[in-house]
């Protein structure tokens, strides 16, 4: 399972439990995607993901012409929290094997 799969699963859960996060989730997904595709090291990827998320909020505000407002600072904070959650879940999933998780199917035998 890669980060995209985890984020698809986590996105709705985050929206359900974090008040006000829903409008930022697509921006965070775009930010993380850009960061992952950049090939930069971890800390640089985090900065890039947060920057893209903030710029996404700015773009929504411009396109909304005053009728929509997404706080770019809140966008960055949401991105930071979602990135932490995705990294944490990815690290947990990476350690799982059929031996450590009886619910996980064994890989097919050749």
C-alpha positions in Angstrom: 0.0 0.0 0.0 1.5 3.3 -1.0 0.8 6.8 0.3 -1.8 7.5 -2.4 -3.9 4.5 -1.3 -3.5 5.5 2.4 -4.5 9.1 1.7 -7.6 7.9 -0.2 -8.6 5.9 2.8 -7.6 8.5 5.4 -9.1 11.6 3.6 -12.7 10.9 4.5 -11.7 9.9 8.0 -9.8 13.1 8.5 -12.7 15.1 7.1 -15.0 13.4 9.6 -13.0 14.0 12.7 -11.1 17.2 12.1 -13.6 20.2 12.1 -13.0 22.4 9.1 -10.6 20.1 7.3 -12.9 19.0 4.5 -12.2 21.9 2.0 -8.5 21.5 2.4 -8.2 17.7 1.7 -8.0 18.0 -2.1 -5.4 20.7 -1.7 -3.4 18.6 0.7 -3.6 15.6 -1.7 -2.3 17.7 -4.5 0.5 19.0 -2.3 1.6 15.6 -1.2 1.4 14.3 -4.8 3.6 17.2 -6.0 6.1 16.5 -3.1 6.2 12.8 -3.8 6.8 13.3 -7.5 9.6 15.8 -6.8 12.0 13.2 -5.5 13.3 15.5 -2.8 14.3 14.3 0.6 11.7 14.1 3.4 12.0 17.5 5.0 12.0 19.2 1.6 9.0 17.2 0.5 7.1 18.4 3.6 7.9 22.0 2.8 6.9 21.6 -0.8 3.6 19.8 0.1 2.7 22.6 2.5 3.6 25.3 0.0 1.5 23.7 -2.7 -1.4 23.3 -0.3 -1.1 27.0 0.7 -0.9 28.1 -2.9 -4.0 26.0 -3.7 -5.9 27.8 -1.0 -4.7 31.1 -2.5 -5.9 30.0 -5.9 -9.3 29.0 -4.6 -9.6 32.4 -3.0 -8.8 34.1 -6.2 -11.1 32.0 -8.3 -13.9 32.5 -5.7 -13.7 36.2 -6.1 -14.5 37.0 -2.5 -17.3 34.4 -2.3 -15.0 31.7 -1.0 -12.2 32.0 1.5 -9.8 29.3 2.6 -7.3 30.5 5.1 -3.9 29.7 3.7 -2.4 29.4 7.2 -5.0 26.9 8.2 -4.3 25.0 4.9 -0.7 24.7 5.9 -1.6 23.5 9.4 -4.0 20.9 8.0 -1.4 19.8 5.5 1.1 19.3 8.3 -1.3 17.2 10.4 -2.3 15.1 7.4 1.3 14.5 6.4 2.1 13.3 9.9 -0.9 11.0 9.8 0.0 9.6 6.4 3.6 9.1 7.3 2.6 7.3 10.5 0.1 5.0 8.8 2.6 4.3 6.0 5.3 3.3 8.5 2.8 1.0 10.3 1.7 -0.6 7.0 5.3 -1.1 5.9 5.9 -3.3 9.0 2.9 -5.5 8.5 3.4 -9.0 7.2 1.1 -12.1 7.2 3.1 -13.2 10.2 2.4 -10.0 12.3 -1.1 -9.5 11.0 -3.4 -12.5 10.7 -5.9 -10.4 8.8 -3.4 -9.8 6.0 -3.5 -12.4 3.3 -0.3 -14.3 2.5 1.3 -13.5 -0.9 0.5 -16.0 -3.6 2.9 -18.9 -3.8 4.6 -19.4 -7.2 
